[in-house]
Amino acid sequence: MSQTYDNLADYYDRWIEGDPAAAPCAAFYRRLYMETKGLIVELGVGNGRIAGPAARDGAEIVGVDTSIAMLHAARTAWAEHTGGRLHLIASDMRELPLPSGTVSLVALPFRTIGHFTGNEEKLRVLVEAKRLLGPSGIFVVDHYVFDRDWADAHNRRWLKMYVGCDNADGEVGIYDRYDYDFENCMMHVTTRIERRANDDEDKKIEDTRFDFSWIDPADMKVLIDRAGFEVVDVFGDYGGRAFDGHAEEQVWFLRAQ
Ligand SMILES: C[S@@+](CC[C@H](N)C(=O)[O-])C[C@H]1O[C@@H](n2cnc3c(N)ncnc32)[C@H](O)[C@@H]1O
């Protein structure tokens, strides 16, 4: 997985522009970080697009990621602006070099749990998050609610995520393709980056492939119970709407039992 994001780090912000959930997700977590008293850990902190602004505004955050390129992007963008309040650690979130019982909020934003394609792997993430939490600490984790109609309409097609032009990269096109494996709640993702330098006739095409899973909310609840969490709340989107049969997202607020 670190190789995947090492390949995508330079294009990450442009790539996620193609996802309508990217901005509301960031706004939701930044607000949550600003409301939290005490230490925050963001699992899969990426380029710090959420943690950076919150640390700049006063939050104390440890950001964990396996991708050296994403961590480098976070450091470059935020180190000078966060007054030492953003601590970046290269680590797998399933085995963290952090002490138990000291954290007020552990967050796993933007459907990153989907990178763990088996339920036992997802459970390992939940158990490790729980280990970090202090007595009244909260773990917040989100994913989308799988939409079969959307998947059928987009299966095995190229989806435009970004097209633009700038001085540094010339013309850039970013496209996603999802090849669904419905039986295993998984898709094989190809992210294609097409670049044409300003003085070049030829296009350079680079594909990055990875697997991504979804999880039914009922199955997520089973993992939550197995990890020893109780559900404090669950939202149906990043704006705080109630979770019901029409919810597009599942945003879980969990506390250790
Ligand atoms: C979808 S991005 C989310 C980044 C950021 N939280 C955001 O919302 O923009 C997922 C991030 O998780 C990281 N990641 C994936 N698997 C990981 C693992 N096992 N341990 C730590 N980080 C991981 C990736 O490198 C990537 O930066």
The ligand as a Tripos MOL2 file, in Angstrom:
@<TRIPOS>MOLECULE
LIG
   27    29     1     0     0
SMALL
NO_CHARGES

@<TRIPOS>ATOM
      1 C1         -7.2720    7.6790    1.3720 C.3       1 LIG1
      2 S1         -5.7270    8.2430    1.9760 S.3       1 LIG1
      3 C2         -6.3130    9.2950    3.2930 C.3       1 LIG1
      4 C3         -5.3210   10.3640    3.6660 C.3       1 LIG1
      5 C4         -5.8940   11.4610    4.5810 C.3       1 LIG1
      6 N1         -6.3920   10.9100    5.8380 N.3       1 LIG1
      7 C5         -6.9880   12.2160    3.8570 C.2       1 LIG1
      8 O1         -8.1420   12.1470    4.2710 O.co2     1 LIG1
      9 O2         -6.6690   12.8410    2.8490 O.co2     1 LIG1
     10 C6         -5.1650    6.8110    2.8490 C.3       1 LIG1
     11 C7         -3.8140    6.9640    3.5230 C.3       1 LIG1
     12 O3         -3.6100    5.8390    4.3560 O.3       1 LIG1
     13 C8         -2.2720    5.3980    4.2300 C.3       1 LIG1
     14 N2         -2.2220    3.9550    4.5810 N.ar      1 LIG1
     15 C9         -2.6970    2.9120    3.8700 C.ar      1 LIG1
     16 N3         -2.4620    1.7630    4.5150 N.ar      1 LIG1
     17 C10        -1.8220    2.0890    5.6740 C.ar      1 LIG1
     18 C11        -1.3390    1.3370    6.7810 C.ar      1 LIG1
     19 N4         -1.4290    0.0070    6.8210 N.pl3     1 LIG1
     20 N5         -0.7870    2.0140    7.8090 N.ar      1 LIG1
     21 C12        -0.6620    3.3770    7.7810 C.ar      1 LIG1
     22 N6         -1.0980    4.1300    6.7520 N.ar      1 LIG1
     23 C13        -1.6820    3.5060    5.7180 C.ar      1 LIG1
     24 C14        -1.9140    5.6810    2.7880 C.3       1 LIG1
     25 O4         -0.5160    5.7210    2.5650 O.3       1 LIG1
     26 C15        -2.6350    7.0040    2.5460 C.3       1 LIG1
     27 O5         -1.8160    8.1090    2.8050 O.3       1 LIG1
@<TRIPOS>BOND
     1     1     2 1
     2     2     3 1
     3     2    10 1
     4     3     4 1
     5     4     5 1
     6     5     6 1
     7     5     7 1
     8     7     8 2
     9     7     9 1
    10    10    11 1
    11    11    12 1
    12    11    26 1
    13    12    13 1
    14    13    14 1
    15    13    24 1
    16    14    15 ar
    17    14    23 ar
    18    15    16 ar
    19    16    17 ar
    20    17    18 ar
    21    17    23 ar
    22    18    19 1
    23    18    20 ar
    24    20    21 ar
    25    21    22 ar
    26    22    23 ar
    27    24    25 1
    28    24    26 1
    29    26    27 1
@<TRIPOS>SUBSTRUCTURE
     1 LIG1         1 GROUP 0 **** ****
